[in-house]
Amino acid sequence: MGVPPGCGALLLLEGDEVLGLTGEAVRLLGGSAERIRTTAMSGLLDPWPGQPQRESAARPWRARVRGTREQVRCRVAVFRDSEPARAVLQLVPEKDAEHLEQDEALLQALFSQTKFGLAVHDADLNVTRVSLNAEFRAPHDGLMVEPSGGRPLTETLVAQDAATIAGLLRRVLERGEPLLELPQRARRLDQPLTDRFVSLSAIPLAGSDGRPSGVVATFTDITAEHREKEGRLLTGEAARRIGADLDPVRCAQELVDVLVPAFADAAAVDLAEAVLLGEEPGALRQEAPHRRTAHRGGDGRLLPTGRDGERATMEVELRARGQVLGRVVVGRSPERGAFDSLDEGVAGEIASRTALSIDNARRYVRERRSVEVLRRSLLPSRPEEISAADIGLLHTRAGAAGAGSGAWVDVVPLSSTRVAFTAGRTTGHGIRAAAAAGRLRTAVQTLSDLDLAPEELLTHVDELVRRLARADGLGRSDAGQAGEAGEDEVGGEVGATCLYAVYDPVTGLCAMASAGHHAPLLISADGGTLPVPLVPGPPLGRESTPFETVEFHVEPGSVLILSAGGPAEPVASPPSSDRMTGDPEAVGVLRKVLDDPLAENVVPDGVALAARVRVLPPGSTAYWQFPADPFVVAQAREAVTGSLAAWGLQDMAFVTELVASELVTNAIRYAGGPVGLRLINDRSLICEVSDPSQTQPHLRHARLTDEGGRGLFLVHQLTEQWGSRYTGAGKTIWTAQSIEDATR
């Protein structure tokens, strides 16, 4: 057994002769050092067992110092390779022996246990003594003692890890500050590809003069715990980063970004083609169509599963809700080492979480495609050619989370060359919002046929929304709160916005009202922005406040821009990447406005309509006013004939005279005067008769015995269209005849 230095009195022996001794030995044995060196050991101790044998050290024994009563404990350690045989004798006073034995037992236990590593470093940080499990060298008599000068860490650890640990120990030695349980990588030099982490603690050692003499360090292998912690952190990072965009391709790219380089040197994701289209993928077979959706590291082509000469790879299915969406393949270079069961668990957990995100994104893609088809089917695909304006339309894709899916615009031709421009947006998003937009658009189109004033039309639409809300089980108070919570549950109509504007190219007047929708943008013919004096009313179904109509004059060549989408919605893609159709000049103005970040009341994510208004040419209208006298009917016929001759429409004179005669006669007979007669020469010939009555005419079939009641029937038979509308002074009955058909 080795003799710990500095413990008791020490004598260097050769046989029975004393070659050297310490000052403590002189004090303990008495006399001078010279006397002790010239005295045989049998004259110094009683008993003395004789010369120590070269093969083994004598067992410890008790003795008395001759000439005194001092009892000592003796132990001899033999130098096995010395010639002649030499030994070190240790003498410990009996009164100190118990403490010494405890100290020795403690040291023996520390250096013999295998629960944690223990290493003693000298002032140069070389290892001078290590415990049994320190993995440096084989034990020597139960204790691992390094050769003279110690062993540097670089002979047992990878150079990078050895340098880091040496730096930490140097700090403990120089500053005298202990190091407590610091996780540190410590890969063994003989197994550089096997990752190894230890929990490192160290305290400084001081010599007899109080100066730093070394460091004692303890270390515990925490490789498994460290890797499990890293796996949890990586899984958490994957959960945080993957899936926020609801885009399968983006999810795949985020997955490989998380895995490389933290988990692997290269990673690739293959997704089924069906997943990218939002469809059910089914089983992912080798021959099934799939696409390399994302990769990072290497060249994107990884080797098959298993160990290869250049790379270790692992393949994990992306499976969610019973469907195999694709696979992720990860690879490591030989310098990093192969995957193990712990890596398989981490990869499986991340793949499972990612698969759910990809499946959610797939479902969103499917819904977004359905929303897009439904939304585009509800919008005018090609602007209708009308005399009142040149029309340009913008169709954008539904943005993130279906933003813009409930937005709509429309152009509705009205009687007498007038046109209605309308825009709106439902609450919520997705298919339900698009369906709600379709219902509101249809309602507005239907009510437009009644030629109602803007505020009256919105009042009817508002009442329709309230009826729908009540049918869904919501009262008036519930309908007013539907925008705050559960908008999707009420179909998206409650809280929707709607703007309705009517433009008359004969007068150049525009009348509009709004239910919660922002005012349109008015661009003058010279490019300036003009204010629109519109104050929006409450959204549909929210309050009972009446809507108000504003009327203003619009100069020819000006552009009205109506947009729908919602000011708070994110822009899914630049307007230039979406579809614009219609008049080139109107589209150009619309594009310029959408590209301007300072433009107000224009939402690029949704739909937008640009209307470059026109007025009818001078001389294309004729107007007369007659008193309520049956004799003026002949004058009306003459006025119609003269105007048609001036316009070169003599072939339409007979029918138009008859229509005007019947309508003027009815007005005089049933409504009184004054009676207004107007002809409009446009794409069709329009004949209008106005009177002060609010009673609408009704078409009926006269019996053979009836003396009257055939006038409207004749009008219906002779004209292409006819109808009536209320005005501020009464009503107007109008008819339209195709000019092309009449002049063939």
C-alpha positions in Angstrom: 0.0 0.0 0.0 1.3 3.4 -0.8 2.2 5.8 2.0 0.5 9.2 2.0 3.1 11.9 2.3 3.2 14.3 5.3 1.6 11.8 7.7 3.7 11.2 10.9 7.5 10.5 11.1 9.2 9.0 8.1 12.5 7.1 8.0 14.3 5.8 4.8 15.7 2.4 5.5 18.2 0.0 3.8 17.9 -3.2 5.8 18.1 -2.2 9.5 20.2 0.9 8.7 18.6 4.4 8.7 19.6 6.3 5.6 17.5 9.4 6.3 14.7 10.7 8.4 12.4 13.7 8.9 12.4 16.2 11.7 9.3 14.6 13.1 11.1 11.3 13.3 14.0 13.0 15.3 11.4 14.6 17.7 9.6 11.3 18.2 12.6 9.0 18.6 14.6 11.5 20.7 18.3 12.4 20.6 20.0 13.7 17.5 19.6 12.7 13.9 23.2 11.4 13.9 22.5 9.1 16.9 19.4 7.7 15.1 21.3 7.1 11.8 24.0 5.1 13.7 21.6 3.0 15.7 20.1 -0.1 14.4 16.3 -0.2 14.2 16.2 -2.9 16.9 17.7 -0.4 19.2 15.1 2.2 18.4 11.8 0.3 18.4 10.5 -2.5 20.5 9.6 -4.8 18.9 11.3 -4.6 15.5 10.3 -7.5 13.1 13.5 -7.3 11.1 14.3 -6.2 7.6 11.2 -5.7 5.3 11.0 -8.3 2.6 11.2 -7.3 -1.0 8.1 -9.3 -2.0 5.6 -7.6 0.3 5.3 -5.0 2.9 4.9 -6.0 6.6 1.6 -5.5 8.2 1.2 -2.5 10.4 2.1 -3.1 14.0 2.4 -1.3 17.4 5.8 -0.6 19.0 7.4 1.4 21.8 10.2 3.8 21.4 13.1 2.4 23.4 14.0 4.4 26.4 10.5 6.1 26.5 6.9 5.2 27.1 5.8 6.6 23.6 3.6 4.1 21.8 3.6 4.4 18.0 2.0 2.6 15.1 4.4 1.4 12.4 4.0 0.7 8.7 6.5 0.0 6.1 6.3 0.5 2.3 9.0 -1.2 0.2 10.5 0.2 -3.0 10.1 -2.8 -5.2 12.5 -1.9 -7.9 15.3 -0.6 -5.7 18.7 -2.4 -5.3 19.6 -3.0 -2.6 16.1 -3.2 -1.0 15.0 0.0 0.6 11.8 1.0 2.4 10.0 3.9 4.0 9.0 3.4 7.6 6.1 5.5 8.9 5.8 6.1 12.7 2.6 7.7 14.0 2.0 8.4 17.7 -0.8 6.3 19.1 -2.7 9.3 20.1 -2.8 10.5 16.4 -3.2 7.2 14.8 -7.0 7.1 15.0 -7.4 10.4 13.2 -4.8 9.3 10.6 -6.6 6.1 10.0 -9.8 8.0 9.5 -8.1 10.3 7.0 -6.6 7.4 5.2 -9.9 5.6 5.1 -11.5 8.7 3.7 -8.9 9.0 1.0 -9.1 5.3 0.2 -12.9 5.5 0.0 -12.9 8.5 -2.2 -10.3 7.1 -4.6 -11.8 3.6 -4.6 -15.5 4.4 -5.1 -17.0 4.3 -8.6 -20.0 6.6 -8.3 -18.1 9.7 -9.3 -14.7 10.5 -10.6 -12.0 12.2 -8.5 -8.8 13.7 -9.8 -6.0 15.6 -8.2 -4.1 18.1 -10.4 -0.8 19.7 -9.6 0.0 23.4 -10.2 0.5 22.7 -13.9 -2.9 21.0 -14.0 -1.4 17.6 -14.8 -3.3 14.7 -13.3 -1.3 13.2 -10.4 -4.0 10.9 -8.9 -7.4 9.7 -10.1 -10.1 7.4 -8.8 -11.0 4.0 -10.1 -13.7 5.2 -12.5 -11.8 8.2 -13.8 -11.0 6.2 -17.0 -7.3 7.2 -17.1 -5.3 4.1 -16.2 -5.5 0.9 -14.4 -5.5 1.1 -10.5 -2.3 0.4 -8.5 -3.0 -1.2 -5.1 -6.5 0.3 -5.0 -5.3 3.8 -5.8 -4.4 5.3 -9.2 -1.2 7.2 -9.0 0.2 8.8 -12.1 3.9 8.7 -12.9 6.2 11.4 -11.8 5.2 14.8 -13.3 1.6 13.7 -13.8 -0.4 13.3 -17.0 -1.8 16.2 -19.0 -5.5 16.1 -19.9 -4.8 16.1 -23.6 -3.6 12.5 -23.2 -7.0 11.3 -22.2 -9.5 13.8 -23.6 -10.2 15.3 -27.0 -8.0 18.4 -27.4 -10.9 20.9 -27.6 -12.6 19.5 -24.5 -9.3 19.2 -22.6 -8.5 22.8 -23.3 -11.9 24.0 -22.1 -11.6 22.0 -18.8 -8.0 23.1 -18.2 -9.2 26.7 -18.6 -11.8 26.2 -16.0 -9.4 24.5 -13.5 -6.8 27.3 -14.1 -9.4 29.8 -13.0 -10.1 27.8 -9.8 -6.3 27.6 -9.1 -5.6 31.2 -9.7 -8.7 32.8 -8.2 -9.2 30.3 -5.4 -12.9 30.1 -6.2 -14.6 26.7 -6.3 -16.4 25.4 -9.3 -19.7 23.7 -8.6 -21.5 21.2 -10.9 -20.8 22.8 -14.3 -22.0 20.7 -17.3 -19.0 20.2 -19.6 -18.3 18.1 -22.7 -15.5 15.6 -22.0 -15.1 13.2 -24.9 -12.5 10.5 -24.4 -9.5 10.5 -26.8 -10.0 6.8 -27.6 -13.7 7.4 -28.4 -13.9 10.8 -30.0 -17.2 10.2 -31.8 -19.0 9.2 -28.6 -20.5 12.3 -27.0 -19.8 12.5 -23.3 -20.8 15.2 -20.7 -19.8 15.5 -17.1 -20.9 17.6 -14.2 -17.6 19.2 -13.1 -16.8 20.6 -9.6 -13.4 21.7 -8.4 -11.7 23.3 -5.3 -8.2 24.7 -5.0 -5.4 23.0 -2.9 -2.8 25.0 -0.9 0.7 23.9 0.2 2.2 24.3 3.6 3.2 27.8 2.7 -0.4 28.7 1.9 0.3 29.1 -1.8 -1.9 27.3 -4.5 -0.4 23.9 -5.1 -3.1 22.3 -7.2 -6.8 21.5 -7.8 -9.0 18.6 -6.8 -11.8 17.9 -9.2 -14.9 15.7 -9.1 -16.9 14.7 -12.1 -20.1 12.7 -12.7 -21.2 11.4 -16.1 -24.4 13.2 -17.1 -24.4 12.3 -20.7 -27.8 10.7 -20.7 -29.4 13.5 -18.7 -27.7 16.1 -20.9 -28.9 14.5 -24.1 -32.4 14.1 -22.7 -32.5 17.8 -21.8 -31.2 18.8 -25.2 -33.9 16.6 -26.8 -36.6 18.4 -24.8 -35.2 21.8 -25.7 -35.0 20.8 -29.4 -38.6 19.5 -29.2 -39.8 22.7 -27.6 -38.0 24.8 -30.2 -39.7 22.7 -32.9 -43.1 23.3 -31.3 -42.4 27.0 -31.1 -41.2 27.5 -34.7 -43.1 25.0 -36.8 -46.7 25.5 -38.0 -47.4 29.2 -37.4 -47.8 29.9 -41.1 -50.3 27.2 -42.0 -48.2 26.4 -45.1 -47.1 22.8 -45.7 -43.9 23.8 -47.5 -43.0 26.4 -44.9 -43.6 23.8 -42.1 -41.2 21.4 -43.9 -38.5 24.1 -44.3 -38.9 25.1 -40.6 -38.4 21.4 -39.7 -35.1 21.0 -41.5 -34.0 24.4 -40.1 -34.7 23.1 -36.6 -32.8 19.8 -37.1 -29.7 21.2 -38.8 -27.2 21.7 -37.3 -28.6 21.1 -33.8 -29.5 17.5 -34.4 -28.0 16.4 -37.7 -25.7 17.6 -40.4 -28.3 17.2 -43.2 -32.1 16.8 -43.3 -34.7 16.6 -46.0 -38.5 16.4 -46.1 -40.5 14.5 -48.7 -44.3 15.3 -48.8 -47.0 13.5 -50.8 -48.2 15.6 -53.7 -51.7 15.2 -52.4 -50.7 17.0 -49.2 -49.4 20.0 -51.1 -52.8 20.2 -52.8 -54.7 20.0 -49.6 -56.0 16.5 -50.3 -56.0 13.3 -48.2 -52.6 11.6 -48.8 -53.5 8.0 -47.9 -50.6 5.6 -47.5 -47.2 6.9 -48.7 -45.9 4.1 -50.9 -42.5 4.2 -52.6 -44.1 4.6 -56.0 -46.6 7.2 -54.7 -46.0 10.8 -56.1 -44.1 12.8 -53.5 -41.9 15.8 -53.7 -38.6 16.8 -52.0 -40.2 19.8 -50.3 -37.3 21.1 -48.2 -33.7 20.2 -47.4 -30.7 21.7 -45.6 -27.2 20.5 -45.4 -25.4 18.3 -47.9 -26.9 18.4 -51.4 -30.4 17.4 -50.5 -29.9 13.8 -51.4 -29.4 11.6 -48.3 -28.4 7.9 -48.2 -30.8 5.1 -47.3 -31.4 4.3 -43.7 -28.4 2.7 -42.0 -24.7 3.2 -41.5 -22.7 4.1 -44.6 -19.1 4.8 -45.2 -19.7 8.6 -45.3 -23.0 9.2 -43.4 -25.3 7.7 -40.8 -29.0 8.3 -41.8 -32.4 7.9 -40.2 -35.8 8.0 -41.7 -39.0 8.9 -39.8 -42.6 8.9 -41.1 -44.6 12.1 -40.8 -47.9 10.6 -39.6 -50.9 12.4 -38.3 -54.5 11.4 -37.7 -53.9 8.0 -39.3 -52.5 9.5 -42.5 -48.9 9.3 -43.7 -48.1 12.7 -45.0 -44.5 12.1 -45.9 -41.1 11.4 -44.4 -38.2 13.2 -42.9 -34.6 11.9 -43.5 -31.7 13.1 -41.3 -28.0 12.3 -41.7 -24.8 12.8 -39.8 -21.3 12.8 -41.0 -18.8 10.2 -39.7 -17.1 12.9 -37.5 -20.4 13.3 -35.5 -21.3 9.7 -34.9 -24.3 7.5 -35.7 -27.8 7.9 -34.3 -28.9 5.8 -31.3 -32.2 5.0 -29.6 -32.3 8.3 -27.8 -31.9 10.1 -31.1 -34.7 8.0 -32.5 -37.0 9.1 -29.7 -36.3 12.8 -30.2 -36.7 12.5 -34.0 -40.0 10.7 -33.5 -41.4 13.3 -31.2 -40.4 16.2 -33.4 -41.8 14.4 -36.5 -45.1 13.7 -34.7 -45.5 17.3 -33.8 -44.5 18.5 -37.2 -46.9 16.1 -38.9 -49.8 17.6 -36.9 -48.7 21.1 -38.1 -48.4 19.9 -41.7 -51.8 18.2 -41.5 -53.4 21.4 -40.1 -51.7 23.3 -42.9 -53.0 20.8 -45.4 -56.6 21.2 -44.2 -56.1 25.0 -44.3 -54.9 24.7 -47.9 -58.0 22.7 -48.8 -60.3 25.2 -47.2 -58.5 28.1 -48.7 -58.8 26.5 -52.2 -62.5 26.0 -51.6 -62.9 29.5 -50.3 -61.0 30.9 -53.3 -63.3 29.0 -55.8 -66.4 30.1 -53.9 -65.2 33.7 -53.6 -64.3 34.1 -57.3 -67.6 32.5 -58.3 -69.3 35.3 -56.4 -67.4 38.1 -58.0 -67.8 39.5 -61.6 -65.3 37.6 -63.6 -65.2 40.2 -66.4 -66.5 43.8 -66.1 -69.7 44.4 -68.0 -69.5 47.1 -70.6 -71.7 50.0 -69.6 -72.0 53.6 -70.7 -71.7 55.1 -67.2 -68.1 54.0 -66.5 -65.0 52.0 -67.5 -64.5 49.3 -64.9 -61.3 47.7 -63.6 -61.3 44.8 -61.1 -58.7 43.4 -58.7 -59.0 39.8 -57.4 -56.5 38.9 -54.7 -56.0 35.5 -53.1 -57.5 34.9 -49.7 -54.7 35.8 -47.3 -53.5 34.2 -44.1 -56.2 32.5 -42.1 -58.6 33.2 -44.9 -58.2 37.0 -44.7 -60.3 38.6 -47.4 -62.4 35.5 -48.0 -65.6 37.5 -47.1 -64.8 40.5 -49.2 -66.8 41.3 -52.3 -67.4 44.1 -54.9 -70.0 44.3 -57.6 -71.2 46.4 -60.5 -75.0 46.4 -61.0 -76.5 48.1 -64.1 -79.7 50.0 -63.2 -82.4 51.5 -65.3 -81.9 54.6 -67.4 -78.1 54.0 -67.9 -77.5 54.4 -64.2 -75.1 52.0 -62.4 -74.7 50.8 -58.9 -71.2 50.2 -57.4 -71.2 48.1 -54.2 -68.5 46.7 -51.9 -68.7 44.9 -48.6 -67.0 42.5 -46.2 -68.5 39.9 -43.9 -67.2 39.0 -40.5 -65.2 35.8 -39.8 -63.2 34.0 -42.5 -63.1 30.9 -44.5 -65.9 29.2 -46.3 -68.6 30.5 -44.0 -67.5 34.1 -44.6 -67.4 33.6 -48.4 -70.9 32.0 -48.3 -72.2 34.9 -46.2 -70.7 37.3 -48.7 -72.5 35.5 -51.5 -75.8 35.8 -49.7 -75.4 39.6 -49.1 -74.2 40.2 -52.7 -77.3 38.4 -54.0 -79.5 40.4 -51.7 -78.0 43.6 -52.9 -78.4 42.6 -56.5 -82.1 41.6 -55.9 -82.9 44.9 -54.1 -81.1 46.9 -56.8 -83.7 45.8 -59.3 -86.2 47.8 -57.2 -84.3 51.0 -58.0 -84.2 51.9 -54.3 -82.3 54.9 -52.9 -79.0 53.8 -51.2 -80.3 54.4 -47.7 -83.5 52.4 -48.4 -81.6 49.5 -49.9 -79.2 49.3 -46.9 -82.2 49.4 -44.5 -83.7 46.4 -46.3 -80.4 44.5 -46.2 -80.0 45.4 -42.5 -83.4 44.0 -41.7 -82.5 40.8 -43.7 -79.4 40.3 -41.6 -81.4 40.7 -38.5 -83.9 38.1 -39.7 -81.1 35.7 -40.4 -79.6 36.3 -37.0 -83.0 35.6 -35.3 -83.3 32.5 -37.4 -79.9 31.4 -36.0 -81.2 31.8 -32.5 -79.9 35.3 -31.8 -81.9 38.2 -30.5 -81.2 41.8 -31.2 -78.9 42.2 -28.3 -77.0 39.1 -29.3 -76.7 40.3 -32.8 -75.1 43.5 -31.6 -72.4 41.5 -29.8 -71.7 38.9 -32.4 -68.7 40.7 -33.8 -66.9 40.4 -30.5 -67.3 36.7 -30.0 -68.5 33.9 -32.1 -68.8 35.7 -35.4 -68.4 32.5 -37.3 -71.3 30.9 -35.4 -73.8 33.4 -36.9 -72.7 33.0 -40.5 -70.7 36.2 -40.9 -73.6 38.5 -41.9 -74.0 40.2 -38.5 -71.4 43.0 -38.3 -70.8 42.9 -42.1 -70.1 46.1 -43.9 -71.7 47.3 -47.1 -71.2 50.4 -49.3 -73.8 51.2 -52.0 -73.3 53.9 -54.6 -75.5 54.9 -57.6 -74.0 57.0 -60.4 -76.1 58.7 -63.1 -74.2 59.4 -66.3 -76.9 61.8 -67.5 -76.6 64.2 -64.6 -73.1 63.3 -63.3 -74.4 62.8 -59.8 -73.4 60.1 -57.4 -75.5 59.1 -54.4 -74.1 56.7 -51.8 -74.7 55.3 -48.3 -72.6 53.0 -46.1 -73.2 50.4 -43.4 -69.9 50.4 -41.6 -67.8 50.4 -44.8 -65.1 53.0 -45.4 -65.7 55.7 -48.0 -64.4 55.1 -51.5 -61.3 56.8 -52.9 -62.1 59.5 -55.5 -59.3 60.3 -58.0 -59.8 63.3 -60.2 -59.0 63.3 -63.9 -55.7 65.1 -63.3 -54.7 62.5 -60.7 -55.5 64.4 -57.5 -57.4 62.9 -54.6 -60.8 64.4 -53.8 -62.7 64.1 -50.5 -65.9 62.0 -50.4 -68.4 63.5 -47.9 -69.5 60.1 -46.6 -70.1 59.3 -42.9 -70.5 55.5 -42.6 -73.4 54.2 -40.6 -73.3 51.2 -38.2 -72.4 47.7 -39.6 -75.3 45.5 -40.7 -77.4 44.0 -37.9 -75.7 46.0 -35.1 -77.8 49.1 -34.4 -81.1 50.6 -35.5 -79.7 53.9 -36.5 -81.0 55.0 -39.9 -78.6 55.2 -42.8 -77.9 58.5 -44.6 -77.4 59.1 -48.3 -74.9 61.7 -49.6 -75.0 63.1 -53.1 -72.2 64.8 -54.9 -71.2 65.6 -58.5 -68.4 63.6 -60.1 -66.4 65.1 -63.0 -66.1 63.0 -66.1 -62.8 61.0 -66.2 -62.7 60.8 -62.4 -62.1 57.4 -60.9 -64.0 55.9 -57.9 -62.2 53.1 -56.1 -64.1 50.8 -53.8 -62.2 48.1 -51.9 -63.1 45.4 -49.4 -61.0 43.4 -47.2 -60.6 45.1 -43.8 -57.9 47.6 -42.7 -56.4 45.2 -40.1 -55.8 42.3 -42.5 -52.2 41.3 -43.5 -51.3 41.5 -47.1 -51.0 37.9 -48.3 -49.1 38.9 -51.5 -48.4 42.0 -53.6 -51.2 43.2 -55.7 -49.1 42.8 -58.8 -49.1 39.0 -58.3 -53.0 38.9 -58.4 -55.4 39.2 -61.2 -56.6 42.5 -62.6 -59.2 42.7 -65.4 -61.1 45.4 -67.2 -60.5 48.7 -68.7 -56.7 49.3 -69.0 -56.9 53.0 -67.8 -59.0 52.1 -64.8 -56.8 49.1 -64.0 -53.7 51.4 -64.3 -55.2 53.9 -61.8 -56.1 51.0 -59.5 -52.6 49.5 -59.6 -51.0 52.9 -59.0 -53.2 53.5 -55.9 -52.6 50.0 -54.5 -48.8 50.4 -54.9 -49.0 53.7 -52.8 -48.5 52.8 -49.1 -50.0 56.1 -48.1 -53.3 55.6 -49.9 -56.3 55.7 -47.5 -59.4 53.6 -47.6 -57.9 51.1 -50.0 -57.2 47.6 -48.8 -54.8 45.5 -51.0 -55.8 42.2 -49.4 -59.2 41.4 -50.7 -61.0 42.8 -53.8 -61.1 46.3 -55.3 -63.1 48.0 -58.1 -62.1 51.1 -60.1 -64.8 52.9 -62.0 -63.7 55.7 -64.4 -67.0 57.5 -64.8 -68.3 59.1 -68.0 -71.3 61.3 -68.9 -73.5 60.8 -71.9 -72.7 63.0 -74.9 -74.6 66.2 -75.3 -77.8 65.8 -77.4 -78.2 62.1 -76.4 -81.2 62.9 -74.2 -84.5 64.8 -74.7 -86.9 65.9 -72.0 -90.4 67.3 -72.0 -92.9 68.2 -69.3 -96.7 68.2 -69.9 -99.7 69.1 -67.9 -102.4 66.6 -66.9 -104.4 67.1 -70.1 -105.4 64.3 -72.5 -104.7 66.6 -75.5 -101.0 66.6 -74.7 -100.7 63.0 -75.7 -100.5 64.0 -79.4 -97.8 66.5 -78.6 -95.9 63.8 -76.8 -96.0 61.6 -79.9 -94.8 64.4 -82.1 -91.9 65.2 -79.7 -90.8 61.5 -79.7 -91.0 61.3 -83.6 -88.9 64.5 -84.0 -86.2 63.3 -81.6 -85.9 59.9 -83.2 -85.7 61.5 -86.6 -82.8 63.7 -85.4 -81.0 60.7 -84.0 -81.6 58.7 -87.2 -83.8 56.2 -85.4 -86.9 56.6 -87.6 -87.4 52.8 -87.7 -88.1 52.8 -84.0 -90.7 55.6 -84.2 -93.8 53.5 -84.4 -93.1 51.4 -81.3 -91.7 54.3 -79.3 -94.7 56.6 -80.2 -97.1 53.8 -79.0 -95.2 53.2 -75.8 -94.9 56.9 -75.0 -98.6 57.4 -75.8 -99.7 54.6 -73.5 -97.5 55.6 -70.6 -98.4 59.4 -70.8 -102.1 58.5 -71.1 -101.9 56.3 -68.0 -100.1 59.0 -66.1 -102.6 61.7 -66.9 -105.6 59.3 -66.1 -104.4 57.8 -62.8 -101.7 60.2 -61.4 -102.3 63.7 -62.6 -99.6 66.2 -63.6 -97.2 67.4 -64.3 -96.0 64.5 -66.5 -92.4 64.2 -67.5 -91.2 62.4 -70.7 -87.6 61.7 -71.4 -85.8 59.8 -74.2 -82.2 58.6 -73.8 -80.2 57.5 -76.8 -77.6 55.1 -75.5 -76.7 51.4 -76.2 -80.5 51.0 -76.1 -83.4 53.5 -76.5 -84.8 54.4 -73.2 -88.2 56.0 -72.8 -89.2 57.3 -69.3 -92.5 58.8 -68.1 -92.6 60.4 -64.6 -95.7 61.4 -62.6 -96.4 62.5 -59.0 -98.1 59.3 -57.9 -96.4 56.7 -55.6 -98.6 53.9 -56.9 -96.8 51.3 -58.8 -98.4 49.9 -62.0 -99.2 46.2 -62.3 -99.2 44.1 -65.4 -102.5 42.1 -65.9 -104.3 40.4 -68.7 -107.4 42.2 -69.7 -110.6 40.3 -70.4 -112.5 40.6 -73.7 -115.2 42.7 -72.1 -112.7 45.1 -70.4 -112.6 48.6 -71.9 -109.0 49.2 -70.7 -106.1 47.6 -68.9 -104.2 46.7 -72.1 -101.6 49.6 -72.1 -98.9 47.9 -69.9 -99.5 44.6 -71.6 -98.7 46.3 -75.0 -95.6 48.0 -73.4 -94.5 44.6 -72.1 -94.9 43.0 -75.5 -93.3 45.8 -77.5 -90.2 46.5 -75.4 -87.2 44.5 -74.3 -87.4 45.7 -70.7 -89.6 47.8 -68.6 -90.0 48.7 -65.0 -90.7 51.5 -62.5 -88.8 53.2 -59.7 -89.8 55.7 -56.9 -88.4 59.2 -57.1 -88.5 62.1 -54.7 -91.5 63.6 -56.6 -93.4 60.3 -57.3 -92.4 57.5 -59.6 -90.9 56.9 -63.1 -91.9 54.1 -65.5 -89.2 53.3 -68.0 -88.8 51.1 -71.0 -85.8 49.9 -73.0 -85.5 48.9 -76.7 -82.5 47.4 -78.4 -81.3 49.8 -81.1 -79.3 47.2 -82.9 -82.4 44.9 -83.3 -84.6 47.8 -84.4 -82.2 49.0 -87.1 -81.4 45.7 -88.8 
